[in-house]
């Protein structure tokens, strides 16, 4: 008999130890809470049980189970718990000593009740009403406070109706049951506290990331949306690649991998916090703090004024010599010159707006206009356009000159520096590589490291496509309207053909209609045109 009891006790200790290990490894809060309650019921042979968490000054129902009534609420059951939380104090601040769960929490003391119907000092009216409605008989209760490593109450574990394994009848909870439940509650409290702390740290970490993106957003409304949309599109494409076969059949993501990629997506442009606003927001080629095209307009007015003065002097001389024909020619020359100046001004205004590609003949005309002369504010003859203005107006694509492009490109170096300086935990060690690789190209012509496709992770290649597609379709950029789906996919397809982006990921992007799911969430209706996938460069349906 003694050996049988010893074996029975050892088996329970082994079970308790196994549960402790399982609790320490569980990441999901609901599953963790459920595991705690189920383990406590098994250890003590309880028919039912409730697990409360202390939220503020109230014990909130988290998990409720009663096997004989097939009641399963909270946790992974999918059934919400409909009961009101139990307050630890009344509205006057007096301790709630009549509710057994509140009493256990307030006094840091386990309460073992043999029969709720005969026990004095506690209010079991709610229990009796429950029994009346269900035909149940609530008898024995074991209520154990759960304390964290600092001795603070974080919850209460309550067990109901211990059952004799031989007779199957309800019995009271033994001292052994109480010790086992208390031991489990102690382990569970530590596991729960650790998980909650990790969860709070994750929330804090993501909030800090959001703070950085908000700071970038406040600097420039044109990049804030980008910082939020790219992570979403990254995860859409990554999930499609995860489910795909073919060349990417080996690419699979766990929940940890997904979280790591999500964080990388959120931080992929954090270095833009160092980029000057006037470069990020440069909507036209001559824009710095202001758009200098207005200064050019003023010079045209000076040219027209000088031409008019010259014409009037010429007419006056001609009329003084009774040469009406010369006077008429002077006026015609003036009108022709003014018309040319007006045409040149409108031309420069058009060139000031960045486009996909500037024609060489347009660049030549800008340089020709630049060599006009005008009398500056010092009364000196000067070039009509400064060298800087000529260079900027002749930017072949977009609105950024070479120096400004370098400043923009520096943001990725700043991103990598910032991220590599952080002490990443093991499950986030790849964040700098994922976030820092979205401007690399498959042919090694990208930046900042000039990596080849085989030197990059799939995640970094995914982010590269997401970054480009978002930029093409973005409708909040200062220098261009958002492109349609067919236009954007055409450009992306040419990028595939010239070795810019990953060909396999691009095929998945199109084949799985990732572009369309993204468009329905973020693009304006007029951007979502009909896409004929047969016409997309480099793609074979």
C-alpha positions as CSV (number, residue, x, y, z in Angstrom):
1,X,0.0,0.0,0.0
2,X,2.8,2.4,0.9
3,X,4.6,1.8,-2.4
4,X,1.4,2.4,-4.3
5,X,0.9,5.8,-2.5
6,X,4.5,6.6,-3.2
7,X,4.2,5.8,-6.9
8,X,0.9,7.8,-7.1
9,X,2.6,10.8,-5.5
10,X,5.7,10.5,-7.8
11,X,3.5,10.4,-10.8
12,X,1.8,13.6,-9.8
13,X,5.2,15.3,-9.2
14,X,6.3,14.2,-12.6
15,X,3.1,15.5,-14.1
16,X,3.6,18.8,-12.2
17,X,7.1,19.0,-13.5
18,X,6.0,18.4,-17.1
19,X,3.3,21.0,-16.8
20,X,5.9,23.5,-15.5
21,X,8.1,22.9,-18.5
22,X,5.1,23.3,-20.8
23,X,4.0,26.5,-19.2
24,X,7.5,28.0,-19.6
25,X,7.4,27.3,-23.3
26,X,3.9,28.5,-24.1
27,X,3.7,31.9,-25.9
28,X,-0.1,32.3,-26.3
29,X,-1.8,33.8,-23.2
30,X,-5.1,32.1,-23.7
31,X,-3.5,28.7,-24.2
32,X,-1.3,29.3,-21.2
33,X,-4.3,30.1,-18.9
34,X,-6.2,27.1,-20.2
35,X,-3.2,24.9,-19.6
36,X,-3.0,26.1,-16.0
37,X,-6.6,25.4,-15.2
38,X,-6.7,22.0,-17.0
39,X,-3.6,20.9,-15.2
40,X,-4.9,21.9,-11.8
41,X,-8.2,20.0,-12.5
42,X,-6.2,16.9,-13.5
43,X,-4.0,17.0,-10.5
44,X,-6.8,17.4,-8.0
45,X,-9.5,15.4,-9.9
46,X,-11.8,18.4,-9.9
47,X,-14.9,18.4,-12.0
48,X,-14.8,22.1,-12.6
49,X,-12.7,25.2,-12.2
50,X,-12.3,28.9,-12.9
51,X,-9.2,31.0,-13.5
52,X,-9.4,34.7,-12.7
53,X,-6.9,37.4,-13.6
54,X,-6.5,40.5,-11.5
55,X,-7.2,43.5,-13.7
56,X,-7.2,46.7,-11.7
57,X,-9.2,46.0,-8.6
58,X,-11.3,43.3,-10.1
59,X,-10.9,39.6,-10.6
60,X,-11.8,39.0,-14.3
61,X,-13.1,35.6,-15.4
62,X,-10.6,34.2,-18.0
63,X,-11.4,30.4,-18.1
64,X,-14.4,28.5,-16.9
65,X,-14.7,24.7,-17.1
66,X,-17.2,22.2,-15.7
67,X,-16.8,18.7,-17.3
68,X,-20.0,17.1,-16.1
69,X,-22.1,20.0,-17.5
70,X,-19.9,20.2,-20.7
71,X,-19.2,23.9,-19.9
72,X,-16.2,25.4,-21.6
73,X,-15.9,29.2,-21.7
74,X,-12.9,31.4,-22.4
75,X,-9.5,30.3,-23.5
76,X,-9.4,28.5,-26.8
77,X,-13.1,27.4,-26.6
78,X,-14.2,30.4,-28.6
79,X,-17.1,31.0,-26.1
80,X,-16.9,34.2,-24.1
81,X,-17.3,34.2,-20.3
82,X,-20.6,36.1,-19.6
83,X,-19.9,36.7,-15.9
84,X,-19.2,40.1,-14.4
85,X,-15.7,40.6,-12.7
86,X,-15.5,40.2,-9.0
87,X,-14.5,43.5,-7.2
88,X,-11.9,43.3,-4.4
89,X,-13.4,46.3,-2.7
90,X,-16.9,47.9,-2.6
91,X,-17.6,51.5,-3.8
92,X,-16.6,52.8,-0.3
93,X,-13.2,51.0,-0.4
94,X,-14.1,48.3,2.0
95,X,-12.6,44.8,1.3
96,X,-14.9,42.2,-0.3
97,X,-14.6,39.4,2.3
98,X,-17.7,37.5,1.4
99,X,-16.7,36.4,-2.1
100,X,-14.3,33.5,-1.7
101,X,-12.1,34.4,-4.7
102,X,-11.8,38.0,-3.5
103,X,-11.1,36.8,0.0
104,X,-8.3,34.6,-1.2
105,X,-6.8,37.4,-3.2
106,X,-7.0,40.0,-0.5
107,X,-5.6,37.7,2.2
108,X,-3.0,36.0,0.0
109,X,-4.4,32.8,1.5
110,X,-5.7,29.5,0.1
111,X,-9.3,28.7,1.0
112,X,-10.4,25.0,1.1
113,X,-14.2,24.6,1.6
114,X,-15.6,21.1,2.1
115,X,-19.3,22.1,1.3
116,X,-20.4,25.5,0.1
117,X,-23.9,24.9,1.4
118,X,-22.8,24.6,5.0
119,X,-19.8,26.9,5.0
120,X,-20.3,30.1,6.9
121,X,-18.7,33.5,6.3
122,X,-18.9,33.4,2.5
123,X,-21.6,34.4,0.1
124,X,-22.4,31.4,-2.1
125,X,-25.8,32.8,-3.3
126,X,-24.5,33.0,-6.9
127,X,-23.4,29.4,-6.7
128,X,-26.8,28.3,-5.4
129,X,-28.6,30.2,-8.2
130,X,-26.3,28.5,-10.7
131,X,-27.1,25.1,-9.2
132,X,-30.8,25.8,-9.3
133,X,-30.7,26.7,-13.0
134,X,-28.5,23.7,-14.0
135,X,-29.4,21.0,-11.5
136,X,-25.8,20.9,-10.5
137,X,-24.6,20.5,-6.8
138,X,-21.6,22.7,-6.1
139,X,-19.9,21.2,-3.0
140,X,-16.2,21.4,-2.5
141,X,-14.1,24.5,-3.4
142,X,-10.3,25.0,-3.4
143,X,-9.4,28.6,-4.1
144,X,-5.7,29.4,-4.5
145,X,-4.2,32.9,-5.0
146,X,-1.6,33.3,-7.7
147,X,1.4,35.4,-6.8
148,X,4.2,36.7,-9.0
149,X,7.9,36.8,-8.2
150,X,7.4,39.9,-6.1
151,X,4.6,38.4,-4.0
152,X,1.9,40.5,-5.8
153,X,-1.5,38.8,-6.5
154,X,-2.0,38.4,-10.3
155,X,-4.9,36.0,-10.3
156,X,-6.9,33.3,-8.5
157,X,-7.2,29.6,-9.3
158,X,-10.5,28.1,-8.1
159,X,-11.3,24.4,-8.3
160,X,-14.7,22.8,-7.8
161,X,-16.0,19.4,-6.7
162,X,-13.1,17.0,-6.2
163,X,-14.1,13.6,-7.4
164,X,-13.1,10.3,-5.8
165,X,-11.4,8.2,-8.6
166,X,-13.0,5.0,-7.3
167,X,-16.5,5.9,-6.3
168,X,-16.8,8.8,-8.7
169,X,-18.5,10.7,-5.9
170,X,-17.8,14.3,-5.0
171,X,-15.5,14.6,-2.1
172,X,-13.5,17.4,-0.4
173,X,-10.0,18.5,-1.5
174,X,-7.2,16.9,0.5
175,X,-4.1,18.5,1.9
176,X,-2.2,16.9,-0.9
177,X,-4.5,18.4,-3.4
178,X,-4.0,21.8,-1.8
179,X,-0.2,21.5,-1.8
180,X,-0.2,20.4,-5.4
181,X,-2.6,23.2,-6.5
182,X,-0.5,25.8,-4.6
183,X,2.7,24.5,-6.2
184,X,1.1,24.6,-9.7
185,X,-0.3,28.1,-9.0
186,X,3.2,29.3,-8.0
187,X,4.7,27.9,-11.2
188,X,1.8,29.2,-13.3
189,X,2.1,32.7,-11.8
190,X,5.7,32.9,-12.8
191,X,5.0,31.6,-16.3
192,X,2.1,34.0,-16.7
193,X,4.1,36.9,-15.4
194,X,6.9,36.2,-17.7
195,X,4.6,35.9,-20.7
196,X,2.8,39.1,-19.7
197,X,6.1,41.0,-19.3
198,X,7.3,39.7,-22.7
199,X,4.0,40.8,-24.2
200,X,4.3,44.2,-22.6
201,X,7.8,44.6,-23.8
202,X,6.7,43.6,-27.4
203,X,3.9,46.2,-27.2
204,X,6.4,48.8,-25.9
205,X,8.9,48.0,-28.6
206,X,6.3,48.2,-31.4
207,X,5.0,51.5,-29.9
208,X,8.6,52.9,-30.0
209,X,8.8,51.8,-33.7
210,X,5.4,53.5,-34.3
211,X,6.9,56.6,-32.5
212,X,9.8,56.7,-35.0
213,X,7.4,56.3,-38.0
214,X,5.2,59.0,-36.5
215,X,8.2,61.3,-36.2
216,X,9.0,60.6,-39.9
217,X,5.4,61.2,-40.7
218,X,5.4,64.5,-38.9
219,X,8.6,65.6,-40.8
220,X,6.9,64.6,-44.1
221,X,3.4,63.4,-44.8
222,X,4.8,61.8,-48.0
223,X,6.8,59.1,-46.2
224,X,4.6,58.3,-43.3
225,X,2.1,56.3,-45.4
226,X,5.0,54.5,-47.0
227,X,6.3,53.4,-43.6
228,X,3.0,51.8,-42.8
229,X,2.1,50.4,-46.2
230,X,5.3,48.6,-47.1
231,X,5.2,46.3,-44.0
232,X,1.6,45.3,-45.0
233,X,2.5,44.5,-48.6
234,X,5.7,42.7,-47.4
235,X,3.7,40.4,-45.3
236,X,1.1,39.8,-48.1
237,X,3.8,38.7,-50.5
238,X,5.7,36.7,-47.9
239,X,2.6,34.7,-47.0
240,X,2.0,34.1,-50.7
241,X,5.6,32.9,-51.1
242,X,5.2,30.7,-48.0
243,X,2.3,28.9,-49.6
244,X,3.9,28.6,-53.0
245,X,5.7,25.7,-54.4
246,X,8.2,25.6,-57.3
247,X,11.4,27.5,-56.9
248,X,10.4,28.8,-53.4
249,X,9.1,25.5,-52.1
250,X,11.8,25.6,-49.3
251,X,10.7,29.0,-48.1
252,X,8.6,28.5,-45.0
253,X,7.8,30.9,-42.0
254,X,7.1,30.1,-38.4
255,X,5.2,32.6,-36.2
256,X,8.6,33.8,-35.0
257,X,9.7,34.3,-38.6
258,X,6.6,36.3,-39.3
259,X,7.1,38.5,-36.3
260,X,10.7,39.1,-37.3
261,X,9.8,40.1,-40.8
262,X,7.0,42.3,-39.5
263,X,9.4,44.2,-37.3
264,X,11.9,44.6,-40.2
265,X,9.1,46.0,-42.4
266,X,8.1,48.5,-39.8
267,X,11.8,49.6,-39.4
268,X,12.9,49.4,-43.0
269,X,13.0,53.2,-43.5
270,X,13.8,54.3,-39.9
271,X,17.0,56.0,-41.3
272,X,14.8,58.6,-43.0
273,X,14.5,60.3,-39.7
274,X,18.0,61.7,-40.6
275,X,17.0,62.9,-44.1
276,X,16.4,66.6,-44.5
277,X,12.8,67.5,-45.1
278,X,13.5,69.7,-48.1
279,X,15.0,66.7,-50.0
280,X,12.3,64.2,-49.0
281,X,9.5,66.7,-49.9
282,X,11.2,68.0,-53.1
283,X,8.1,68.2,-55.4
284,X,9.8,70.1,-58.3
285,X,13.3,70.3,-59.6
286,X,14.0,73.8,-58.4
287,X,12.4,73.3,-54.9
288,X,14.6,73.8,-51.9
289,X,12.9,75.5,-49.0
290,X,10.7,77.2,-51.6
291,X,10.2,76.6,-55.3
292,X,12.8,78.8,-57.1
293,X,10.7,78.7,-60.3
294,X,9.1,81.9,-59.0
295,X,12.5,83.6,-59.1
296,X,12.9,82.5,-62.7
297,X,9.5,84.0,-63.4
298,X,10.6,87.3,-62.0
299,X,13.7,87.3,-64.3
300,X,11.5,86.8,-67.3
301,X,9.5,89.8,-66.3
302,X,12.9,91.7,-66.1
303,X,13.8,90.5,-69.6
304,X,10.4,91.6,-70.9
305,X,10.7,95.0,-69.2
306,X,14.2,95.5,-70.6
307,X,13.0,94.5,-74.1
308,X,10.1,97.0,-73.8
309,X,12.4,99.8,-72.7
310,X,14.8,98.9,-75.6
311,X,11.8,98.9,-78.0
312,X,10.5,102.2,-76.8
313,X,13.9,103.8,-77.1
314,X,14.2,102.4,-80.6
315,X,10.8,103.7,-81.6
316,X,11.5,107.1,-80.2
317,X,14.8,107.3,-82.2
318,X,13.0,106.0,-85.4
319,X,10.1,108.4,-85.0
320,X,12.5,111.3,-84.3
321,X,14.1,110.5,-87.7
322,X,10.6,110.1,-89.3
323,X,11.4,106.4,-89.9
324,X,8.1,104.8,-89.2
325,X,9.1,101.5,-90.8
326,X,12.0,101.1,-88.4
327,X,9.6,102.0,-85.5
328,X,7.2,99.3,-86.7
329,X,10.0,96.7,-87.0
330,X,11.2,97.5,-83.4
331,X,7.7,96.9,-82.1
332,X,7.3,93.6,-84.1
333,X,10.7,92.4,-82.8
334,X,9.6,93.3,-79.2
335,X,6.4,91.3,-79.5
336,X,8.3,88.4,-81.0
337,X,10.8,88.5,-78.2
338,X,8.0,88.7,-75.5
339,X,6.3,85.7,-77.1
340,X,9.6,83.8,-77.0
341,X,10.1,84.7,-73.4
342,X,6.5,83.6,-72.5
343,X,7.1,80.3,-74.3
344,X,10.4,79.8,-72.6
345,X,8.8,80.5,-69.2
346,X,6.1,77.9,-69.8
347,X,8.6,75.4,-71.0
348,X,10.8,75.8,-67.9
349,X,7.7,75.5,-65.7
350,X,6.9,72.1,-67.4
351,X,10.5,71.0,-67.1
352,X,10.4,71.9,-63.4
353,X,7.9,69.1,-62.9
354,X,9.8,65.8,-62.6
355,X,8.8,63.0,-65.0
356,X,9.9,59.5,-66.0
357,X,12.5,60.7,-68.6
358,X,13.6,64.0,-70.0
359,X,14.4,64.2,-73.7
360,X,17.9,65.3,-74.7
361,X,16.5,68.1,-76.9
362,X,14.6,69.5,-73.9
363,X,17.8,69.4,-71.9
364,X,19.5,71.3,-74.7
365,X,16.8,73.9,-74.7
366,X,17.1,74.4,-70.9
367,X,20.9,75.0,-71.4
368,X,20.2,77.5,-74.2
369,X,17.8,79.5,-72.1
370,X,20.3,79.3,-69.2
371,X,22.8,81.3,-71.4
372,X,20.4,84.3,-71.8
373,X,21.7,87.3,-70.0
374,X,19.8,89.6,-67.6
375,X,20.7,92.5,-65.4
376,X,20.7,91.2,-61.8
377,X,19.9,93.2,-58.6
378,X,23.5,94.5,-58.5
379,X,23.0,96.0,-62.0
380,X,25.5,93.5,-63.5
381,X,25.0,91.3,-66.6
382,X,24.6,87.7,-65.4
383,X,23.6,84.3,-66.7
384,X,19.8,83.9,-66.8
385,X,20.0,80.6,-65.0
386,X,22.7,79.8,-62.5
387,X,24.7,76.6,-63.0
388,X,22.8,75.0,-60.1
389,X,19.4,75.9,-61.6
390,X,20.4,74.6,-65.0
391,X,21.6,71.4,-63.4
392,X,18.4,70.9,-61.5
393,X,16.1,71.7,-64.4
394,X,18.0,69.2,-66.5
395,X,17.5,66.3,-64.0
396,X,16.7,63.5,-66.4
397,X,14.1,61.7,-64.2
398,X,12.3,62.7,-61.1
399,X,13.1,65.8,-59.1
400,X,16.3,64.9,-57.3
401,X,19.8,65.9,-58.5
402,X,22.8,63.6,-58.0
403,X,23.7,65.1,-54.6
404,X,20.1,65.0,-53.4
405,X,19.8,61.4,-54.6
406,X,22.9,60.5,-52.6
407,X,21.3,62.1,-49.5
408,X,18.1,60.1,-50.0
409,X,20.2,56.9,-50.6
410,X,22.0,57.6,-47.4
411,X,18.8,56.8,-45.4
412,X,19.4,53.0,-46.0
413,X,23.0,53.3,-44.6
414,X,21.6,55.2,-41.6
415,X,18.9,52.5,-41.2
416,X,21.5,49.7,-41.2
417,X,23.7,51.6,-38.8
418,X,20.8,52.3,-36.4
419,X,19.5,48.7,-36.5
420,X,22.9,47.0,-36.3
421,X,23.6,49.1,-33.1
422,X,20.7,47.5,-31.3
423,X,21.1,44.4,-29.0
424,X,18.6,42.2,-30.9
425,X,17.3,39.1,-29.1
426,X,17.9,35.8,-30.9
427,X,14.5,35.7,-32.6
428,X,15.1,39.1,-34.1
429,X,18.7,38.9,-35.2
430,X,17.8,39.1,-38.9
431,X,16.0,42.4,-38.7
432,X,18.9,44.5,-39.9
433,X,19.6,42.3,-42.9
434,X,15.9,42.2,-43.9
435,X,15.3,45.9,-43.5
436,X,18.7,46.9,-44.9
437,X,18.4,44.9,-48.1
438,X,15.4,46.5,-49.8
439,X,17.4,48.7,-52.1
440,X,19.7,45.9,-53.3
441,X,19.3,44.4,-56.8
442,X,19.5,40.8,-57.9
443,X,22.3,41.7,-60.4
444,X,24.5,43.3,-57.7
445,X,23.9,46.9,-58.9
446,X,21.9,48.0,-55.9
447,X,23.0,49.8,-52.8
448,X,24.5,50.1,-50.3
449,X,26.4,46.8,-50.4
450,X,25.9,45.7,-54.1
451,X,24.7,42.3,-53.0
452,X,23.8,39.6,-55.5
453,X,20.5,37.6,-55.4
454,X,22.1,34.5,-53.8
455,X,23.7,36.7,-51.1
456,X,20.2,38.0,-50.0
457,X,17.5,36.3,-47.9
458,X,14.1,35.7,-49.4
459,X,12.7,38.2,-46.9
460,X,15.0,41.0,-48.1
461,X,14.0,40.3,-51.7
462,X,10.3,40.3,-50.7
463,X,10.8,43.7,-49.1
464,X,12.5,45.1,-52.2
465,X,9.4,44.3,-54.4
466,X,7.1,45.7,-51.7
467,X,9.1,48.9,-51.4
468,X,9.1,49.6,-55.2
469,X,5.4,48.7,-55.8
470,X,4.3,50.9,-53.0
471,X,6.3,53.8,-54.3
472,X,4.9,53.4,-57.8
473,X,1.3,53.3,-56.7
474,X,1.6,55.8,-53.8
475,X,-0.9,58.7,-54.3
476,X,0.6,61.0,-51.7
477,X,4.0,61.7,-53.2
478,X,4.7,65.4,-53.9
479,X,6.4,64.9,-57.3
480,X,4.0,62.5,-59.1
481,X,0.5,61.0,-59.0
482,X,0.0,57.4,-58.1
483,X,0.2,55.0,-61.1
484,X,-2.4,52.5,-62.1
485,X,-2.0,48.8,-61.5
486,X,-1.2,48.1,-65.2
487,X,1.4,50.9,-65.3
488,X,3.0,49.7,-62.1
489,X,3.1,46.1,-63.1
490,X,4.6,47.0,-66.4
491,X,7.4,48.9,-64.7
492,X,7.9,46.1,-62.2
493,X,8.0,43.5,-65.1
494,X,10.7,45.4,-66.8
495,X,12.6,45.5,-63.5
496,X,12.4,41.7,-63.5
497,X,13.8,41.5,-67.0
498,X,16.7,43.8,-66.2
499,X,17.8,42.0,-63.0
500,X,16.5,44.5,-60.6
501,X,14.0,42.3,-58.6
502,X,13.6,38.7,-57.8
503,X,12.0,36.9,-60.8
504,X,10.3,34.1,-58.8
505,X,8.8,36.5,-56.2
506,X,7.5,38.7,-59.0
507,X,5.8,35.7,-60.6
508,X,4.1,34.9,-57.3
509,X,3.2,38.6,-56.8
510,X,1.3,38.5,-60.1
511,X,0.1,34.9,-60.2
512,X,-1.4,35.0,-56.6
513,X,-2.9,38.5,-57.3
514,X,-1.0,40.0,-54.3
515,X,-1.1,43.3,-56.2
516,X,-4.9,43.2,-56.4
517,X,-5.4,42.5,-52.7
518,X,-3.1,45.3,-51.8
519,X,-4.8,47.7,-54.3
520,X,-8.2,47.0,-52.9
521,X,-7.0,48.1,-49.4
522,X,-4.8,51.1,-50.3
523,X,-5.4,52.4,-53.8
524,X,-8.0,54.8,-55.2
525,X,-10.6,53.2,-57.4
526,X,-9.4,55.0,-60.5
527,X,-5.9,53.4,-60.0
528,X,-7.4,49.9,-60.1
529,X,-7.7,49.3,-63.8
530,X,-8.1,46.0,-65.7
531,X,-4.8,44.2,-65.8
532,X,-4.1,41.9,-68.8
533,X,-1.4,39.7,-67.2
534,X,-0.4,38.5,-70.7
535,X,0.9,42.0,-71.4
536,X,3.1,42.3,-68.3
537,X,6.8,42.2,-69.4
538,X,8.7,39.2,-68.2
539,X,5.6,37.3,-67.0
540,X,4.1,34.2,-68.5
541,X,0.6,33.4,-67.1
